[in-house]
Amino acid sequence: MLELRHIAKRLPSGFSLEIDCQVSSGGITVLFGPSGAGKSLTLDCIAGFVQPDSGRILLNDEILYDSGAGIHKPPQQRHCGYVFQNYALFPHLTLRENLDFAAPGQTTAIQQMLDRFRLTSVAKHRPHELSGGQKQRGSIARALLTSPRLLLLDEPARGLDHELRTDLYEVLRQVRREFATPIILVTHDLDECFELADAMIVMRAGRIVQTGTPEQVLAQPASAEVARLLGCYNVFQAEVAALDPARDYSRLRAGDEYLEGRFVPNCFRGDHLWIGVRTDAVRAVPRNGASRAPGQAAAILEHAVTLPSGTRLEFAGGFRADGVAMHAAEATQIREWLLEFPPDSIVVLR
């Protein structure tokens, strides 16, 4: 169990980190958020490369940092493996020599690690002779050779193409299966969270704004802010126009449009709410002069692009519909659309 208690750190730039959380002793925990959220700074505080201004860090009940007691253990005493974005392999050493530097004389363990991560054939190569994926696996193997109590990975898939990224994910799942080492991984990629994370900590501007499994966070963002960070929600304000708990029904007014959704508890008529609707739940249909039906909103198309998952339509006002079964070239010929928001897709954002 890793505990970060009231950790605070202010940088000369004016950025401030203030976090308080616990990380369980198993699986992969992902720190998710945009660039500049404080994710890497959090890793550096855990590893001991950065000393917080105040707070307490405990790993399996051992104090790594305590501002009140004047304790700040150096990185080598924390037993945390750290995989940096640039891999940090010594350029003048071969891959095997890099591993030997981490675990001097442990020839058998080094060979086992090379075999396990499919690196034996390149063990005599120096880092500049390795692919990005080989460097990444070598860096993880080196970190695991020290038998760390915690493995920290700072955007490990950054710069990798799709094939190497897929290979890395399998390596990390292998580590989760074969080692008892808990992992904290930094990313700003939501798909990566779903590929790997057992738990997700959402960060923004140096603060933790939500925790949970990826499925929980996606299904119910804690706020409009979190929904925007996820990048797959239409977010807008609405007023409660009608409520009927017996029918599990609500009517919401967004601008000049009315939407119908599930009953919203702890609200009254006239209350203003933030609403989220998944972009892949929106049904976009050409208007063709039709009148709006209940649950529909009129929209003007601004941009369309065809992606592997279907066409993405972007409308005036910031609305988006993903996975539309129409080619972008055809969609752009239509200016006026009707957007349908299924009642079950409307999420109230607190």
Secondary structure, 3 states (H helix, E strand, C coil): CEEEEEEEEECCCCCEEEEEEEECCCCEEEEECCCCCCHHHHHHHHHCCCCCCEEEEEECCEEEEECCCCEECCHHHCCEEEECCCCCCCCCCCHHHHHHHHCCCCHHHHHHHHHHCCCHHHCCCCHHHCCHHHHHHHHHHHHHHCCCCEEEEECCCCCCCHHHHHHHHHHHHHHHHHCCCCEEEEECCHHHHHHHCCEEEEEECCEEEEEECHHHHHHCCCCHHHHHHHCCEEEEEEEEEEEEHHHCEEEEEECCEEEEECCCCCCCCCCEEEEEEECCCCEEEECCCCCCCCCEEEEEEEEEEEECCEEEEEECCCCEEEEECCCHHHHCCCCEEEEECCHHHEEEEC
